[in-house]
Amino acid sequence: SQKIEQNSEALNIQEGKTATLTCNYTNYSPAYLQWYRQDPGRGPVFLLLIRENEKEKRKERLKVTFDTTLKQSLFHITASQPADSATYLCALDRSNTNAGKSTFGDGTTLTVKP
Amino acid sequence: GAVVSQHPSWVICKSGTSVKIECRSLDFQATTMFWYRQFPKQSLMLMATSNEGSKATYEQGVEKDKFLINHASLTLSTLTVTSAHPEDSSFYICSAREGDFVNEQFFGPGTRLTVL
């Protein structure tokens, strides 16, 4: 069956370090993958989208990689700050059409300590 | 960026009553809207997909007669939880997509439903 796994439920790091979050999938051939941030009691906020033919995407302190051979995406936050503390969700889409539905992982809760 | 609003942000109701939640795209036309529910410390569970002017497509295990979805315009979708029971208490989140090209979903802030 199709499965999306995000590494450890919780990740704690020190301010200034790089946080690396993992999203692994099985029995899936996503057309593209997205990362979202969700704060408690709020809806997710879009961060980055990467297509199946792209290896890496960057946006300010954020970097996403997508390895379709390993069936894995890595999400990096460099020079992390306490304000980066949140739950991060990866989402996979199989379709390139606007009707494509995203399947979400369970999320990794990141805590950045000052 | 695109903004999606939800109303109400929270609601408490008695068992057996119906509750309507509105989802609006404020500055774009949403060809597709999605409704999710989320339990504490769990991820988003897709309930249904709705396209303007057509019937919603429900995910397996979601009762369409209990969770009524109406996508009356390109900027408004509503979810009505009929005859709500305590087990329906959850965080309901809508999202919207714009246009015909690959892009992200814009999520609303969510609605916390508590059924007594």
Interface residues (C-beta under 8 A of the other chain):
Chain A: E9 A31 Y32 Q34 Y36 G41 R42 G43 P44 V45 F46 L49 R51 L89 D93 N96 T97 N98 A99 G100 K101 S102 T103 F104 G105 D106 G107
Chain B: V4 Q6 T31 T32 F34 K41 Q42 S43 L44 L46 T49 N51 F91 I93 S95 R97 G99 D100 F101 V102 N103 E104 Q105 F106 F107 G108 P109 G110 R112
